[in-house]
Amino acid sequence: MLLHKITLEEFGAYRGKQSLDLTVKKNKPIILIGGLNGCGKTTLLDAIQLALYGPRARCSGRGSKAYETYLRESINRQHDPTRGSSVALEFTVTVDDAKEHYYKIIRSWRTSGKSLKEFLSVFVDEEYGNRAKNSRRVQADPQYSRILSEGWADHIEDLLPLEVASLSFFDGEKIESLADPERAASVIESAVNSLLGVSTVEQLRTDLLALQRRQKLSDEEQHLMENIHAQEKERDGVQEKLDIASQELTGRKKELRMSERALDALDREFEKEGGGLFERRIELEQQRKQTAEQLAEIRSSLIQIAAGPLPLLMMGPLLKDVGEQAKREQSAAEAGQVLDVLEERDQWLLELLPEDAREAVIRKLEADRHERAKSTALKVDFDLPHDALTQLSVLDEVVTRDSNRANALLERAAAASGELDQLDRQLAGVPEQSKVEAIQIAREAQLRDHARVQAAVARDVEQIDELKRRRDHVIAALNRAHDDFVRTKVKAEEVERIIKYSEKARGTLERFGEALLQRHISRLEVAVLQSFKELMRKQALVHDLRIGTGFTLTLADSEGEAIDPGRLSAGERQLLAISLLWGLMKVAGSHLPSVIDTPLGRLDSRHREHLVDRYFPRASDQVLLLSTDEEIDEALLGRLNKSVARTYTLVHDDTEFTTSVVEGYWWNAGAQYVA
């Protein structure tokens, strides 16, 4: 598809009739349209979509307004609403890579009392040109087509499905949302099915299934068909509820993420102000009280031990001397007892000896007793009791036991004292209640709100699961009803043959569809990653890109770790979204125009240069750029100029509040008056 001309008459800020020639030249695919904010660039994008899709058009200026209200407000405020407004779009579409058809669509509307009337006229020239004939186009006047005018909504879906159009006509700032995995998944799925032809395979399978069921109905079959219609109605009702619940769940999840971020911020602020210590202050005070009591008990035990024999430990050398003295006195006492016994013995022996032998024996015995008597002679005699050694041994055991116990108590006392100091420091760091009370109240309120949203999400998930189970149950019942209906139809050999071969064909198409889908996904991964790397300034940021089950988009770094799209800057997310659209267009090979409003948005200078040098000249066979003077400025215009076929500037009259179209662009030679 190539756009040739758009004409706006009393539409929005455009006063009177304003036309733009959109034809491009070889190797110059860009139409550059400049305008300051509020001059009508987005209105121009809306006009293209409105002309093509009418009430289904995704116009940014419409929002949640009713279609009739949007049309009424789109009439230029200085124009008579009863005479109305119109948008006309002329374009060509190549069919079967040979025939090129020229279309002209005029959508107009006007007020009539309190109501509004809309008119759609479609003109087509089916002999617009033949590329096979000397590569020249011979244009004839397009003719009005009543059939196309009445059935245009269906016909445009064949030419350019609405879901595919969103990939061609987009706001450069708003497509950043495509970097979100959930949003990207729906776009990828829609594009793969519509743009890459996967839905065609599924439609063929559906058509074959309809062929099985399409027969003249008998009474029995009529009853079965009524049952099928009832089941289909119930299925559609459940699906509608499921769609609504899914939309609500998406909103709830967004609300939950916002609540989590707010709660995290309050937690960080609470922790920064010492909220953790504040919450533990009672626990810390109790711990300190217990530790102080424990330390007091330990010290009391130490005093009790010190009141016993433990101080004698300081007299260790003296006690040792006493022990030695006790040993000497015990030895002397024992020696004295032996001398008494020996004296009695010697007397007994002398009585037995003859007189002539007694003198020598007496000398020997006296010498022996004399030597033994020396051991009983002590320099110092404390006259210690006979059990002094036993008492000293017992005292040593008691002192050793008390010493060990005292050492253990001292270690516990040191530990308790250290713990007490630590608790005192922590208590000293507890902030005043006034510092954290406001944060604590806000945090508790946020916790309640977070719990509420979490509960709502859980309820929504439970409701969706229940609806899915109900839908699956209804679909199973519907399939059984269809099977019953088909079985009533399989009565003739021809019917059996149709069913048999259609089933085989459906199975083949299913396998083919799966293989086709996988092939497109693989090619799309490569194309999107290549496009992203071409546009990115940080070449090493993203190393790999995968499209997984459910068409989810996953980025990975050089280490194979997943990259959260939230880590990317706003500009990088915008480039990722553009890369997704560019990759889809590359894989599809479709020759669709790209109309980009606010093309450079939040991008920095380097990324802007990458888009100007690498993307815009190759985005499509026709690229319409709707830019402000600060996006595509004089420097970027110089880089882009070799690819520009035409330039326009939207000039706004601030006194009349109207916009007119002037050829030329800021800084173009000969167009200085435009600025």
Secondary structure, DSSP 8 states (H G I E B T S, - for coil): -EEEEEEEEEETTEEEEEEEE---BTTB-EEEEEE-TTSSHHHHHHHHHHHHHGGG---TTTTT--HHHHHHHHB-TTS-TTT-EEEEEEEEEEETTTEEEEEEEEEEEEEETTEEEEEEEEEEEEEEEETTTTT-B-----EE-HHHHHTHHHHHHHHS-HHHHHHHEEETTGGGGGGSHHHHHHHHHHHHHHTSSHHHHHHHHHHHHHHHH-S---HHHHHHHHHHHHHHHHHHHHHHHHHHHHHHHHHHHHHHHHHHHHHHHHHHHHHHTTHHHHHTHHHHHHHHHHHHHHHHHHHHHHHHHHTTTGGGGGGHHHHHHHHHHHHHHHHHHHHHHHHHHHHHHHHHHHHHS-HHHHHHHHHHHHHHHHHHHHHT--S------TTHHHHHHHHHHHHHHHHHHHHHHHHHHHHHHHHHHHHHHHHHT---HHHHHHHHHHHHHHHHHHHHHHHHHHHHHHHHHHHHHHHHHHHHHHHHHHHHHHHHHTTSHHHHHHHHHHHHHHHHHHHHHHHHHHHHHHHHHHHHHHHHHHH-S-TTS--EEEE-GGG-EEEE-TTS-EE-GGGS-HHHHHHHHHHHHHHHHHHHT----EEEESSSTT--HHHHHHIIIIIGGGS-SSEEEEE-TTTS-HHHHHHHGGGEEEEEEEEEETTTTEEEEEES-TT-TT-GGG-
